[in-house]
């Protein structure tokens, strides 16, 4: 029982890390696109 619970918790933790990375990557892309739009409007 403890082994199953440990495996489940490790899997859940790994999954949350992966989704967190994707979220931060998307936020970074959005910020970059916003910066590029500002540069275009300044030209």
C-alpha positions in Angstrom: 0.0 0.0 0.0 2.8 2.4 0.9 4.6 1.7 -2.3 1.5 2.3 -4.4 0.9 5.6 -2.6 4.5 6.7 -3.0 4.4 5.9 -6.7 1.2 7.8 -7.2 2.6 10.9 -5.4 5.8 10.8 -7.3 3.9 10.6 -10.6 1.6 13.4 -9.6 4.6 15.6 -8.6 6.3 14.9 -11.9 3.2 15.7 -13.9 2.7 19.0 -12.0 6.4 20.0 -12.8 5.9 19.3 -16.5 2.7 21.3 -16.7 4.3 24.1 -14.7 7.2 24.3 -17.2 4.7 24.5 -20.1 2.8 27.3 -18.4 6.0 29.3 -17.8 7.1 28.7 -21.3 3.8 30.0 -22.7 4.0 33.1 -20.4 7.5 33.8 -21.6 6.3 33.6 -25.3 3.4 35.9 -24.6 5.7 38.5 -23.0 8.2 38.2 -25.8 5.4 38.8 -28.4 4.3 41.8 -26.4 7.8 43.2 -26.5 8.1 42.7 -30.2 4.8 44.5 -30.8 6.0 47.5 -28.8 9.2 47.5 -30.8 7.2 47.5 -34.1 5.0 50.3 -32.9 8.0 52.4 -31.9 9.6 52.1 -35.4 
